[in-house]
Amino acid sequence: MRSNFAYDTEALWQQDRDHIIHPWIDLGTAKTREPLIVAAAEGVHIYDSRGHRMIDAIGGMWCVNIGYGREEMAQAIAEQVRRMPYFSPFGLISTPPSIDFGTRLAQYTPGDLKHVFFTTGGSTAVDSALRFVQFYNNFHGRPKKKHIITREYAYHGSTYLSASVSGKPGDRGNLDFVTETIHHLPAPNTYRRPEGMSEAEFCDLKVADLENKIVELGPENVACFIAEPLMASGGVIVPPKGYQRRTWEVCRKYDVFYISDEVVTGFGRLGEIFASEPVFDIVPDIIISAKGLTSGYVPLGAFFVSDRLYDSLTGPAGAGKYFTNGFTYSAHPVACAAGIKNLEIIERERILEHVREIGPYFVRKLQTLLDLPVVGDVRGSHMMVCVECVLDKKTKAPMPADWDVAYRIIRHTMPRGLLVRPLAHYAVLSPPLTITKAQIDETVEILRAGIEAMTDELIREGLWKAPRD
Ligand SMILES: Cc1ncc(COP(=O)(O)O)c(C=O)c1O
């Protein structure tokens, strides 16, 4: 990979400030920022506009699962563009790549989730799945079943409805949300469970939260529960052991649909194409997918739904009825061609096996950072891990948001050759799944140096000092 780029970084910064509106930008800095401009990438590395190389421990954004610079992905995409770049997916029209990809995916979905509805990304997949549930209940004469149960700190997307079922407190300013039919349970954050409570007791409590809410609303009024198996953007919140299975059982008991949002946990990040059944022992009614579905090479999302649900809508009963939901770019042929190749690469290179082997090492290695005085928790599974910085390990009080701890960390790791995801007081890691043991060692070594440098900075500025024992 050549790193002598011809980019004028200062000019790009100015044009970016003048013309580009970024998602999730602090508007106070929008006209002064000097953004990281990622100009090229190969394997697990990215190159900034000045040619500086870094390990991308973000994986793009939890998504470049097969790594960067895959020539055969470029070829599969180009071939589809040449043959037929686009045609409408609406009504009685289909394309070979979407049929082929949907058929292949059905080999991996659990239970009878053999039908797929392709969208353009994760948010539109969540939105479409929620609208599908609404359609199903109205169709079957259950129009009161409208309420949706979700959790605080969930992230399900950025359309009106998917944002409404999300629950990160920091994302709630200056926007409106659907509130009448959406209910947020407290997050099942095992690290922050009440002092003295065992993990098993905490699990009982969190399962009871769901059951109590269903009973309070009346099961006849509750449509679904939507949950990420491990809560990604909320800070890799790991529920207590058995939580996913037991909440699924509660949903079964009350005839409430269970939607598993596997946008992050799917496509190998936990060592499986879909983690719901092999890792968490559940067969949801609906699974949401995006990101790793194409390893981020081209945008695509999907929801998978059980035959039991879908088939009940088709045939004579469905005559003259339409699920009027979809997008110009649903099942985009180029995205589906990329998805097919992505799946082929995952299979051929035994990437799932690699993750199952190296994932526990990644977590263990990152857990060595727990000896640092500010690292309160290192949690996650396989290629999805969060390092949480706290004021005091005993009280678990988080470092204040205005200290910008995560950004301070990356300001120290980037010159050393590592980018992690800065989120509040967390450093989040979700690298390409092809990362090697040596690259994991390098990642952890640089992250350690970054956290140490950040801590020194806080001490020098008089913001933090080590708590007394
Ligand atoms: C669990 C989960 N669901 C849904 C989404 C939304 O996906 P997208 O950004 O592709 O719309 C995300 C994005 O980060 C996510 O993490």
The ligand as an SDF file (V2000), in Angstrom:
LIG
                    3D

 16 16  0  0  0  0  0  0  0  0999 V2000
  -27.4260   -2.6190   17.0520 C   0  0  0  0  0  0  0  0  0  0  0  0
  -27.6330   -1.6260   15.9610 C   0  0  0  0  0  0  0  0  0  0  0  0
  -28.8020   -1.5890   15.3350 N   0  0  0  0  0  0  0  0  0  0  0  0
  -29.0410   -0.7300   14.3250 C   0  0  0  0  0  0  0  0  0  0  0  0
  -28.0760    0.1650   13.9220 C   0  0  0  0  0  0  0  0  0  0  0  0
  -28.3540    1.1320   12.8120 C   0  0  0  0  0  0  0  0  0  0  0  0
  -27.6820    0.7580   11.6640 O   0  0  0  0  0  0  0  0  0  0  0  0
  -27.3600    1.8050   10.4930 P   0  0  0  0  0  0  0  0  0  0  0  0
  -26.4180    2.8170   11.0590 O   0  0  0  0  0  0  0  0  0  0  0  0
  -26.7800    0.9480    9.4050 O   0  0  0  0  0  0  0  0  0  0  0  0
  -28.6390    2.4240   10.0610 O   0  0  0  0  0  0  0  0  0  0  0  0
  -26.8200    0.1560   14.5470 C   0  0  0  0  0  0  0  0  0  0  0  0
  -25.7690    1.0840   14.1350 C   0  0  0  0  0  0  0  0  0  0  0  0
  -24.7460    1.2430   14.7590 O   0  0  0  0  0  0  0  0  0  0  0  0
  -26.5980   -0.7470   15.6160 C   0  0  0  0  0  0  0  0  0  0  0  0
  -25.4250   -0.7660   16.2800 O   0  0  0  0  0  0  0  0  0  0  0  0
  1  2  1  0
  2  3  1  0
  2 15  2  0
  3  4  2  0
  4  5  1  0
  5  6  1  0
  5 12  2  0
  6  7  1  0
  7  8  1  0
  8  9  2  0
  8 10  1  0
  8 11  1  0
 12 13  1  0
 12 15  1  0
 13 14  2  0
 15 16  1  0
M  END
$$$$
